[in-house]
Amino acid sequence: MQTYQKPPKTVIVLDRLRSVHNTGNIFRLAEAIGAAEIIACGYTPAPPHPKLAKTAMGTDTMVPCRTFATSLEAVEQLRCEGFKQILAVESVPDAPAAWDFDYQFPLALVLGNEALGIMPETIAACDGVVALPMFGDKASINVGNCAAVILYSIVANAAKNRTTTSE
């Protein structure tokens, strides 16, 4: 039977999320998997924010949060802090599926605005891109739902790698 532990250091960078509901959902996910912090960029709602406090159900006080004017500034700072891998989560051709990727830690994930995506200069500054395969005509998924799939793919990947390296 597989046992799960929180993955090694993982940071979530939010690039210009408009919805306080999506941001609150991601705070809850970050707390659930033991993420190290959330970085809110641009106009992404960040604590203290009364509506975020409600949608995050208190996790906005449990998960550390920093803010940056842009996601590119956040990525550059994370590089200075020694992050081994910084990945954009974006639908682009030939991007590997989140569950097929070999994550390296400390890890930062950049999630973008549902309408605008991640700033192109930020994607260029990342080490790579992971995606969720899309088979429908709309090819769109809520950023909070996307975050859940990606973050739990990381949990499963970290558990698999611990099992593989400990055998």
C-alpha positions in Angstrom: 0.0 0.0 0.0 1.3 3.4 -1.0 1.9 5.9 1.8 1.8 9.6 1.1 3.7 12.5 2.8 3.8 16.1 1.9 6.0 16.7 -1.0 9.4 18.5 -0.6 9.4 22.3 -0.8 6.8 23.5 -3.3 5.8 27.1 -3.9 2.8 28.3 -6.0 3.1 31.5 -8.0 -0.3 33.0 -9.1 -0.1 35.3 -12.1 -2.9 37.9 -12.2 -5.7 35.8 -11.0 -8.9 37.9 -10.9 -11.1 35.7 -8.8 -10.9 35.8 -5.1 -12.8 32.4 -5.2 -10.1 30.8 -7.3 -7.4 32.3 -5.2 -9.1 31.1 -1.9 -9.4 27.6 -3.4 -5.7 27.5 -4.2 -4.9 28.6 -0.7 -6.9 25.7 0.6 -5.1 23.3 -1.8 -1.7 24.7 -0.8 -2.5 24.1 2.9 -3.8 20.6 2.1 -0.6 19.5 0.4 1.8 21.4 2.7 3.0 23.9 0.2 5.7 26.2 1.5 4.0 29.4 0.3 2.0 31.2 -2.3 3.3 34.2 -4.2 0.5 36.5 -5.5 1.5 38.6 -8.5 -0.2 41.6 -10.1 -3.8 42.0 -9.1 -4.1 38.5 -7.6 -6.0 38.9 -4.3 -3.6 38.4 -1.3 -4.0 38.5 2.4 -5.3 40.4 4.2 -8.4 40.5 2.1 -11.8 40.0 3.6 -13.3 38.0 0.7 -10.2 35.9 0.5 -10.4 35.1 4.2 -13.9 33.8 3.6 -13.1 31.7 0.5 -9.8 30.4 1.8 -11.5 29.3 5.0 -8.7 30.5 7.2 -5.9 29.0 5.1 -4.8 32.5 4.1 -3.4 32.8 7.6 -1.8 29.4 7.5 0.1 29.5 4.2 2.7 32.2 4.0 2.2 34.6 1.1 4.4 37.2 -0.6 3.4 39.6 -3.3 5.3 40.8 -6.4 4.3 43.2 -9.1 4.8 40.6 -11.8 5.2 36.9 -12.0 8.6 37.5 -13.8 9.9 39.3 -10.8 8.7 36.4 -8.6 10.5 33.8 -10.9 13.7 35.9 -10.8 13.6 36.0 -7.0 12.9 32.3 -6.7 16.0 31.7 -8.9 18.1 33.8 -6.5 16.7 31.7 -3.7 18.0 28.5 -5.3 14.9 26.9 -6.6 15.9 23.8 -8.6 12.9 23.8 -10.9 10.4 26.5 -11.9 7.6 25.4 -14.1 4.8 27.1 -15.9 1.4 25.3 -15.9 0.0 26.2 -19.3 -1.7 24.6 -22.3 1.0 24.6 -25.0 1.8 22.1 -27.8 4.1 19.3 -26.7 4.0 20.1 -23.0 4.2 16.9 -20.9 1.2 15.9 -18.9 1.5 16.9 -15.2 1.4 13.3 -14.0 4.2 12.2 -16.4 6.7 14.8 -15.3 9.7 14.2 -13.1 9.6 17.1 -10.6 12.7 18.4 -8.9 12.7 20.2 -5.6 12.6 22.8 -4.4 9.9 23.4 -7.0 7.8 26.4 -8.0 4.7 26.3 -10.2 3.4 29.3 -12.0 -0.4 29.3 -12.6 -2.0 32.0 -14.7 -5.1 34.0 -15.4 -7.8 31.9 -17.0 -8.4 34.4 -19.9 -4.8 35.7 -20.4 -2.7 32.8 -19.2 0.8 33.4 -17.9 2.8 36.4 -19.1 4.9 35.2 -22.1 8.1 36.6 -20.6 7.5 34.6 -17.4 7.0 31.4 -19.4 10.3 32.1 -21.2 12.0 32.5 -17.8 10.7 29.1 -16.5 12.6 25.8 -16.8 9.7 24.2 -18.6 6.0 23.8 -19.0 3.6 21.1 -17.7 0.0 20.8 -18.8 -3.3 19.0 -18.5 -4.3 17.3 -21.7 -7.4 18.8 -23.1 -9.7 16.8 -25.4 -12.8 18.9 -25.6 -13.5 21.7 -28.0 -13.3 24.5 -25.4 -10.0 23.2 -24.0 -10.5 25.2 -20.8 -10.4 24.3 -17.1 -10.9 26.4 -14.0 -7.5 27.4 -12.5 -8.4 26.0 -9.1 -9.3 22.7 -10.6 -6.1 22.7 -12.6 -4.1 23.5 -9.5 -5.7 20.5 -7.7 -4.7 18.1 -10.4 -1.2 19.4 -10.7 -0.6 19.6 -7.0 -1.8 16.1 -6.3 0.2 14.8 -9.3 3.2 16.2 -7.5 2.2 14.5 -4.3 1.9 11.2 -6.2 5.2 11.7 -8.0 7.1 12.5 -4.8 5.7 9.4 -3.1 6.6 7.3 -6.1 10.1 8.6 -6.1 10.6 8.1 -2.4 9.5 4.5 -2.9 11.8 4.0 -5.9 14.8 5.6 -4.2 14.3 3.7 -0.9 14.1 0.3 -2.4 
